[in-house]
Amino acid sequence: MCEEFVLGNGLRVVTEYIPHFPSVSVGLWIGAGSMYESEAENGLSHFVEHMLFKSTENRTTREIAVEMDAIGGQVNAFTSKECTCYYAKVIAEHLPRAMELLCDLLLNARMDEEEFEKERGVILEEIAMCEDTPEDLVYDLLAEAYFGDHPLARPILGSQQQIASVSREALIEYRRRHYRPDNTVLAIAGDFDEKQFRELAERYLGSWQALGETRMPEPKLEACARVLTKKKDIEQVHMCLAYPGVAQDDDALYPLSVMNNLLGGGMSSRLFQRIREEMGAAYSVYSFPSTYPNCGTLTIYAGTSPELAQKVADEIHRLIGELMEGGVTQEEFSMAKDQLRVSYILGLESSSSRMSSIGRSKLLRGRAVDPKDVIAKIEAVTKEDVERALRETFSKPCSASAVGRDVAGLRLL
């Protein structure tokens, strides 16, 4: 059962006490991600995340690393399109140290000029690494193809050109506007003392004051029906299709997720069975839904040889047409629905997954999601709901991307 309270400065706190867990996970969720960036700011959410680990008013960069290791467990951060999270997973006795460290990083980062230049180089190498990873690159191209000039089209890391030219002052200004108590959620799950945690939250975060404003971008309702490709001298062709999905807080996500499972969500799915098992044309082929605060996508991915790429693309469209025309069987519907329910339940087995679930949902939806409600909504999905999701998804235009040697002539739409 989740408990919620709000500090005097507007910072929201959500907790879930789970005494049988051997660990506790705590996270600071900030409403700063690539979807909130202007074109000139692209990559700054991720750059700020890096810089917060590069010395504070109280610790050097090395002292931060030493203390992270001394705490044990995990202390880390990540940036997505819709948020940035700083988190720690530790045993209960180390929670005060983990909280103090995370809050020191958040509130007292020096943003030192020398460290800024060093980290610029690190991020440029990270972007280069993505360029050398075709499965990452094809997703960046797909976002650009689908979202067009919408902020969701931009890569989380930013571009080489943007990161090479951004100033430290721009980074500091971006952080000032987005890193605010009213734009932050503190989440915790696992074995912890509730009274002690409230005291820690007040001690380290209660006096935090900041100015700024985060603006939610307009929703992206229709795909840009286009294909973007990139030639790479590699052994495989990596291809993706993206269809319109649903927003994070839309109950239509549950029928869509069941439909995704039977299409390409597992080894028994139609995509896997046909393209890998029967055709032997791909090692990796799958589909998945992505959700954002006001829109979403359903993505299909396949990696195959240049010789079989067109055949695989055609087969994906044929399988979609077959589903649209013939619907789903009762057997595959029941299996896909139970697969979704069980995978969700198994995903609740760690303190970090529970903290992530309540923290992310509180930040992006305004409320912590109750697992019982999610399971009830999965169980309420009918075969007719899934077939409706099929029609609504695949009757709309899609976008596509491909990376490989001979991709310019591929017919993907």
C-alpha positions as CSV (number, residue, x, y, z in Angstrom):
1,M,0.0,0.0,0.0
2,C,1.4,3.4,-1.0
3,E,1.5,6.4,1.2
4,E,2.0,9.9,-0.1
5,F,2.8,13.3,1.4
6,V,4.1,16.7,0.1
7,L,6.9,18.8,1.6
8,G,6.3,22.5,2.2
9,N,8.2,23.4,-1.0
10,G,5.9,21.3,-3.2
11,L,8.1,18.2,-3.5
12,R,5.9,15.1,-3.7
13,V,6.9,12.0,-1.8
14,V,5.5,8.5,-2.4
15,T,6.4,5.5,-0.3
16,E,5.7,1.7,-0.2
17,Y,6.8,-0.2,2.8
18,I,7.5,-3.9,1.9
19,P,9.1,-5.5,5.0
20,H,9.9,-8.9,3.5
21,F,12.2,-7.3,0.9
22,P,16.0,-7.5,1.9
23,S,16.7,-4.1,0.3
24,V,15.3,-0.5,0.0
25,S,15.4,1.6,-3.2
26,V,15.0,5.3,-3.2
27,G,14.8,7.6,-6.3
28,L,14.6,11.3,-7.2
29,W,12.5,11.6,-10.3
30,I,12.8,14.9,-12.2
31,G,10.5,16.2,-14.9
32,A,13.5,16.8,-17.3
33,G,13.9,14.7,-20.4
34,S,14.5,15.2,-24.1
35,M,10.8,15.8,-24.8
36,Y,11.0,19.0,-22.8
37,E,14.0,20.3,-24.6
38,S,13.9,22.9,-27.4
39,E,16.0,22.1,-30.5
40,A,18.8,24.3,-29.1
41,E,18.7,22.4,-25.8
42,N,18.7,18.9,-27.2
43,G,20.8,16.6,-25.0
44,L,20.9,18.9,-22.0
45,S,18.8,16.7,-19.7
46,H,21.3,13.9,-20.2
47,F,24.3,16.3,-19.9
48,V,23.0,17.6,-16.5
49,E,22.6,14.0,-15.3
50,H,26.3,13.4,-16.1
51,M,27.4,16.6,-14.4
52,L,25.7,15.9,-11.1
53,F,28.2,13.1,-10.5
54,K,31.2,15.4,-11.1
55,S,31.9,17.0,-7.7
56,T,29.7,18.9,-5.3
57,E,30.3,21.6,-2.7
58,N,31.0,18.8,-0.2
59,R,32.7,16.0,-2.3
60,T,35.3,15.7,-5.1
61,T,34.5,13.5,-8.1
62,R,36.7,10.8,-6.6
63,E,35.0,11.0,-3.2
64,I,31.6,10.6,-4.8
65,A,32.8,7.4,-6.5
66,V,34.4,6.1,-3.3
67,E,31.3,6.7,-1.3
68,M,29.0,5.2,-3.9
69,D,31.1,2.0,-3.7
70,A,31.2,2.2,0.1
71,I,27.4,2.2,0.3
72,G,27.3,-1.0,-1.8
73,G,24.3,-1.9,-3.8
74,Q,23.6,0.5,-6.7
75,V,23.9,4.2,-7.0
76,N,23.2,5.5,-10.5
77,A,21.1,7.7,-12.7
78,F,19.4,7.6,-16.2
79,T,17.7,10.0,-18.5
80,S,14.8,9.2,-20.7
81,K,12.6,11.2,-23.1
82,E,10.2,12.1,-20.3
83,C,12.3,12.2,-17.1
84,T,15.6,11.9,-15.3
85,C,16.0,9.6,-12.2
86,Y,18.8,9.5,-9.6
87,Y,18.5,6.3,-7.5
88,A,20.1,4.1,-5.0
89,K,19.4,0.5,-4.0
90,V,20.9,-0.4,-0.6
91,I,20.3,-2.4,2.5
92,A,18.1,-0.6,5.1
93,E,21.0,0.5,7.4
94,H,22.6,2.4,4.5
95,L,19.5,4.4,3.6
96,P,20.6,7.6,5.5
97,R,24.0,7.6,3.7
98,A,22.3,7.0,0.3
99,M,19.8,9.7,0.9
100,E,22.5,12.2,1.9
101,L,24.6,11.4,-1.1
102,L,21.7,11.6,-3.6
103,C,20.6,14.9,-2.2
104,D,24.1,16.3,-2.2
105,L,24.4,15.4,-5.9
106,L,21.0,17.0,-6.7
107,L,21.4,20.2,-4.7
108,N,25.1,21.0,-4.5
109,A,26.6,20.0,-7.8
110,R,29.4,22.5,-8.7
111,M,29.1,22.2,-12.5
112,D,32.8,22.9,-12.6
113,E,34.2,24.3,-15.9
114,E,37.0,21.7,-16.1
115,E,34.7,18.8,-15.3
116,F,32.2,20.2,-17.8
117,E,34.7,20.0,-20.6
118,K,35.8,16.5,-19.6
119,E,32.2,15.3,-19.5
120,R,31.5,16.9,-22.9
121,G,34.2,14.5,-24.3
122,V,32.6,11.5,-22.5
123,I,29.2,12.3,-24.0
124,L,30.6,12.8,-27.5
125,E,32.1,9.3,-27.1
126,E,28.7,8.0,-25.9
127,I,27.1,9.4,-29.0
128,A,29.8,7.9,-31.2
129,M,29.1,4.5,-29.5
130,C,25.4,4.8,-30.4
131,E,26.4,5.5,-34.0
132,D,28.4,2.3,-33.9
133,T,25.4,0.3,-32.5
134,P,22.9,-0.2,-35.3
135,E,20.1,-1.4,-33.1
136,D,20.3,1.9,-31.2
137,L,20.7,4.0,-34.3
138,V,17.7,2.5,-36.0
139,Y,15.5,3.5,-33.1
140,D,16.8,7.1,-33.2
141,L,16.0,7.2,-36.9
142,L,12.5,5.7,-36.3
143,A,11.8,8.5,-33.7
144,E,12.8,11.1,-36.2
145,A,10.7,9.5,-39.0
146,Y,7.6,9.1,-36.8
147,F,7.6,12.3,-34.8
148,G,9.0,14.7,-37.4
149,D,9.6,18.1,-35.8
150,H,8.0,17.1,-32.5
151,P,10.4,17.1,-29.4
152,L,10.0,13.3,-29.1
153,A,11.9,13.0,-32.4
154,R,15.1,14.2,-30.8
155,P,17.7,11.7,-29.4
156,I,18.2,11.7,-25.6
157,L,21.9,12.1,-26.0
158,G,21.7,15.0,-28.4
159,S,23.7,15.4,-31.6
160,Q,27.5,15.6,-31.9
161,Q,27.2,19.2,-33.2
162,Q,24.9,20.3,-30.4
163,I,27.0,18.8,-27.5
164,A,30.2,20.0,-29.1
165,S,28.9,23.6,-29.1
166,V,26.8,23.9,-26.0
167,S,28.0,26.2,-23.2
168,R,28.3,25.6,-19.5
169,E,26.0,28.6,-18.9
170,A,23.2,27.0,-21.1
171,L,23.5,23.8,-19.0
172,I,23.3,25.7,-15.7
173,E,20.2,27.7,-17.0
174,Y,18.5,24.5,-18.1
175,R,19.1,22.9,-14.8
176,R,17.8,25.9,-13.0
177,R,14.5,25.9,-14.9
178,H,13.8,22.2,-14.7
179,Y,15.3,21.1,-11.4
180,R,12.7,22.3,-8.9
181,P,10.9,20.8,-5.9
182,D,7.5,21.1,-7.6
183,N,8.9,19.2,-10.6
184,T,10.3,16.4,-8.6
185,V,9.1,13.2,-6.9
186,L,10.9,11.4,-4.2
187,A,10.0,7.7,-4.2
188,I,11.0,4.8,-1.9
189,A,10.1,1.1,-1.7
190,G,11.3,-1.8,0.4
191,D,12.3,-2.3,4.0
192,F,12.7,1.1,5.7
193,D,11.5,3.1,8.8
194,E,8.7,5.4,7.7
195,K,9.4,8.0,10.5
196,Q,13.1,8.1,9.8
197,F,12.5,8.5,6.1
198,R,10.2,11.5,6.6
199,E,12.8,13.1,8.8
200,L,15.5,12.5,6.1
201,A,13.3,13.9,3.4
202,E,12.6,17.1,5.4
203,R,16.3,17.4,6.5
204,Y,17.8,17.1,3.0
205,L,15.0,18.4,0.7
206,G,12.7,20.5,2.8
207,S,14.5,23.8,2.3
208,W,15.1,23.4,-1.4
209,Q,13.7,26.3,-3.3
210,A,14.0,27.0,-7.1
211,L,12.5,28.9,-9.9
212,G,11.5,27.9,-13.4
213,E,8.8,26.3,-15.5
214,T,8.5,23.1,-17.4
215,R,6.1,23.1,-20.4
216,M,4.6,19.9,-21.7
217,P,4.9,19.6,-25.5
218,E,1.7,19.3,-27.6
219,P,0.6,15.6,-28.2
220,K,1.7,13.9,-31.4
221,L,-1.4,12.1,-32.6
222,E,-0.6,11.1,-36.2
223,A,2.6,9.5,-37.6
224,C,4.6,11.1,-40.4
225,A,4.3,8.3,-43.0
226,R,7.9,8.2,-44.1
227,V,11.0,6.1,-44.1
228,L,14.5,7.1,-43.0
229,T,17.5,4.9,-43.8
230,K,21.2,5.1,-43.1
231,K,23.8,3.2,-45.0
232,K,26.2,1.2,-42.7
233,D,28.8,-1.4,-43.8
234,I,27.5,-4.1,-41.4
235,E,26.4,-7.7,-41.8
236,Q,22.7,-7.2,-41.0
237,V,19.9,-4.9,-41.9
238,H,18.1,-3.5,-38.9
239,M,14.6,-2.4,-39.6
240,C,11.7,-0.9,-37.6
241,L,8.1,0.1,-38.1
242,A,6.2,2.4,-35.8
243,Y,2.4,2.7,-35.6
244,P,0.4,5.1,-33.4
245,G,-0.1,3.7,-29.8
246,V,-1.6,5.2,-26.7
247,A,-0.6,7.6,-23.9
248,Q,0.6,6.4,-20.5
249,D,-2.6,7.0,-18.6
250,D,-5.0,5.5,-21.3
251,D,-6.7,2.3,-20.3
252,A,-6.5,1.3,-24.0
253,L,-2.9,0.4,-23.1
254,Y,-4.0,-3.0,-21.7
255,P,-5.7,-4.3,-24.8
256,L,-2.8,-2.9,-26.9
257,S,-0.3,-4.7,-24.6
258,V,-2.2,-8.1,-25.0
259,M,-2.3,-7.6,-28.7
260,N,1.5,-6.8,-28.7
261,N,2.2,-10.0,-26.9
262,L,0.5,-12.2,-29.4
263,L,2.0,-10.2,-32.3
264,G,5.6,-10.0,-31.3
265,G,6.0,-10.0,-27.5
266,G,7.3,-13.5,-27.0
267,M,8.6,-16.8,-28.4
268,S,5.0,-18.0,-29.2
269,S,4.1,-14.7,-31.0
270,R,3.2,-14.7,-34.7
271,L,6.2,-12.6,-35.7
272,F,8.7,-14.9,-33.8
273,Q,7.1,-18.2,-35.0
274,R,6.8,-17.2,-38.6
275,I,10.0,-15.1,-39.3
276,R,12.4,-16.9,-37.0
277,E,11.1,-20.4,-36.5
278,E,9.5,-21.1,-39.9
279,M,11.5,-18.9,-42.3
280,G,14.8,-18.9,-40.3
281,A,15.2,-15.3,-41.5
282,A,16.0,-13.5,-38.3
283,Y,17.6,-14.1,-34.9
284,S,15.9,-11.1,-33.3
285,V,12.3,-10.1,-34.2
286,Y,9.9,-8.5,-31.7
287,S,7.4,-5.8,-31.0
288,F,6.7,-3.5,-28.1
289,P,4.5,-0.5,-27.0
290,S,6.1,2.8,-25.9
291,T,4.1,5.3,-23.9
292,Y,4.6,9.0,-23.2
293,P,2.5,11.5,-21.2
294,N,0.2,12.3,-24.1
295,C,0.9,9.9,-26.9
296,G,2.6,6.5,-27.7
297,T,3.7,4.1,-30.4
298,L,3.8,0.4,-31.2
299,T,7.1,-0.6,-32.7
300,I,8.1,-3.7,-34.6
301,Y,11.8,-4.6,-35.0
302,A,13.7,-7.2,-37.0
303,G,17.4,-7.8,-37.7
304,T,18.1,-9.9,-40.8
305,S,20.5,-10.3,-43.8
306,P,20.5,-7.8,-46.7
307,E,19.4,-10.6,-49.0
308,L,16.3,-11.4,-46.9
309,A,15.5,-7.9,-45.8
310,Q,12.7,-7.2,-48.3
311,K,11.2,-10.6,-47.8
312,V,11.1,-10.0,-44.0
313,A,9.5,-6.6,-44.4
314,D,6.9,-8.0,-46.7
315,E,6.2,-10.8,-44.3
316,I,5.7,-8.4,-41.4
317,H,3.0,-6.5,-43.4
318,R,1.4,-9.8,-44.5
319,L,1.2,-11.0,-40.9
320,I,-0.4,-7.7,-39.8
321,G,-2.9,-8.0,-42.7
322,E,-3.7,-11.6,-41.6
323,L,-4.4,-10.5,-38.1
324,M,-6.6,-7.6,-39.3
325,E,-8.6,-9.9,-41.5
326,G,-8.9,-13.0,-39.4
327,G,-8.6,-11.6,-35.9
328,V,-7.0,-13.6,-33.1
329,T,-7.8,-17.1,-31.8
330,Q,-9.1,-17.7,-28.4
331,E,-6.1,-19.7,-27.5
332,E,-3.5,-17.1,-28.4
333,F,-5.6,-14.4,-26.8
334,S,-5.8,-16.3,-23.5
335,M,-2.0,-17.1,-23.6
336,A,-1.1,-13.5,-24.4
337,K,-3.3,-12.1,-21.7
338,D,-1.9,-14.4,-19.1
339,Q,1.6,-13.7,-20.2
340,L,1.1,-10.0,-19.7
341,R,-0.5,-10.6,-16.2
342,V,2.3,-12.9,-15.0
343,S,5.1,-10.8,-16.4
344,Y,3.7,-7.7,-14.6
345,I,3.5,-9.6,-11.3
346,L,7.0,-11.0,-11.6
347,G,8.2,-7.4,-12.3
348,L,7.1,-6.4,-8.8
349,E,9.6,-8.7,-7.1
350,S,12.3,-6.2,-6.4
351,S,12.4,-3.0,-4.4
352,S,13.9,-1.1,-7.4
353,S,11.0,-2.1,-9.7
354,R,8.5,-1.1,-7.2
355,M,10.2,2.2,-6.6
356,S,10.4,2.9,-10.3
357,S,6.8,2.1,-10.8
358,I,5.4,4.4,-8.1
359,G,8.0,7.2,-8.7
360,R,7.5,7.3,-12.5
361,S,3.7,7.1,-12.3
362,K,3.5,9.8,-9.7
363,L,5.7,12.1,-11.7
364,L,4.1,11.5,-15.1
365,R,0.5,10.6,-14.2
366,G,0.1,12.5,-11.0
367,R,-0.7,9.3,-8.9
368,A,1.1,6.2,-7.9
369,V,-0.3,3.1,-9.7
370,D,-1.8,0.4,-7.5
371,P,-0.7,-3.1,-8.8
372,K,-4.1,-4.5,-7.9
373,D,-5.7,-2.0,-10.2
374,V,-3.3,-2.8,-13.0
375,I,-3.9,-6.6,-12.6
376,A,-7.7,-6.0,-12.6
377,K,-7.5,-4.0,-15.8
378,I,-5.4,-6.7,-17.5
379,E,-8.0,-9.3,-16.4
380,A,-10.8,-7.2,-17.7
381,V,-9.4,-7.2,-21.3
382,T,-11.6,-9.2,-23.7
383,K,-10.9,-10.7,-27.1
384,E,-13.1,-8.0,-28.7
385,D,-11.0,-5.3,-27.0
386,V,-7.8,-6.8,-28.5
387,E,-9.3,-7.0,-32.0
388,R,-10.5,-3.4,-31.6
389,A,-6.9,-2.4,-30.7
390,L,-5.7,-4.3,-33.8
391,R,-8.0,-2.3,-36.1
392,E,-7.3,1.0,-34.4
393,T,-3.5,0.5,-34.5
394,F,-2.9,-0.9,-38.0
395,S,-5.5,1.1,-39.9
396,K,-3.4,4.2,-39.4
397,P,-0.2,5.3,-41.2
398,C,3.1,4.0,-40.0
399,S,6.7,5.2,-40.2
400,A,9.8,3.1,-40.7
401,S,13.6,3.1,-40.5
402,A,16.4,0.9,-41.6
403,V,20.2,0.7,-41.1
404,G,22.5,-1.5,-43.2
405,R,24.4,-1.9,-46.4
406,D,21.6,-1.8,-49.0
407,V,18.7,-0.1,-47.4
408,A,17.9,2.9,-49.6
409,G,15.7,0.8,-51.9
410,L,13.8,-1.2,-49.2
411,R,10.0,-1.0,-49.4
412,L,9.0,-0.7,-45.7
413,L,5.6,1.0,-45.9
